[in-house]
Amino acid sequence: MATNVAVLGAGYAGAGAVKELQDRAGPNVSITWIADVDYHLVLHESHRIIRNPAVQEKIKIPVQEIANSKTEFVKGEVMDVDANERVVELANGDSVDYDYCLVALGSQTAFFGIEGLQDHSLTLKSADDALEIHDAVTEAASEATRSDPADVVVGGAGLSGIQTAAEIAEYRDEKRAPLDIHLVEGLDSIFPGNDPEVQGALRKRLEALNVDILTGEFIGEVDEDTVYIGEDGEMAYDVLLWTGGITGRDALENTDLDKEHNRLQTGQDFQTTNDRVFCIGDSALIEQPGEDPAPPTAQAAWQAADVAAQNVARAIEGRSLKTWVHEDKGTVISVGDKAVAHDVQAFGVSAPVTTFGGMPAKNLKKAIAARWIADVSSYQRALSAWSML
């Protein structure tokens, strides 16, 4: 009888794991791939859709391009993982039995209990979200004038907030749209917790795009047309985007496995407190040397997917599991048509300049996306996407 592995999620972790499992698993292993969409989205380029919806066709990879004959794809929303019964429950009432399960459901936006925020803000976690932002910005601009521009407020100045604000600024300039763009960060600097050199480089490029930056005051409340900031600050808005944090998916809330904020706790081998359930990506708190778990980044998910898939195959074969240590290879951030690279490594060698921009950074950003697309799909698709990234 075949051993069935259920892989949950079509993000970087899920798609990467399916690709690797298909190569690693023996002939008596079948894969059931479950996701709520029938494509893999290159999420770190999804902000491009806000300016140009046609980009989605280049960065949405149909599951058929990733799955082979060993894999059965099931489109459905995961509602629960019963680790004791080895069953995945779906929203439509169906269930999928498994022998081993690899959870890679990603994350959802965290609103931190801020009154009105979830009801009145847009988020960027999918291609549909990006299209909704595009439509909202387009509509707001159509109802505004040069003398009375529409206000777009982006809450949170991490990677997603910076890239989103800059993309809307490029849309404004290309369309000559009457928009004012405000980036609000509660901590004292944009891209908080990172090197001041890269923070300064990002601020410089955002300011060159006429993005208004407000730091040091947290959003405390939101209503249908106003963001309340700090003790007595107010900012009117026509479009509000929230990129300020992540938490685990609701599907893991009732799972009888050790977790924190609906993110499953795992060892360095990705195994949870149930030896038949593994977890990677944003769904996981993966133990690492030191006090902090692996970061919830696309880069970490890419790296983890290969080893996690190998470990599922090893567990099926009764072999010892590998441990994994995240290797930070640096950061490359889009700022509209420009980019900033910081602490980048290639083949274990750091770039001679710690922080740089220009064409080298822009082409590096494109190359990272193209390489991933080629890995999970094909070089032909990667080349096709290059010109639009």
Summary of the structure (lengths in Angstrom):
residues: 389
radius of gyration: 21.3
end to end distance: 45.3
largest distance: 71.0
contacts: 1339
relative contact order: 0.16
helix: 34%
strand: 29%
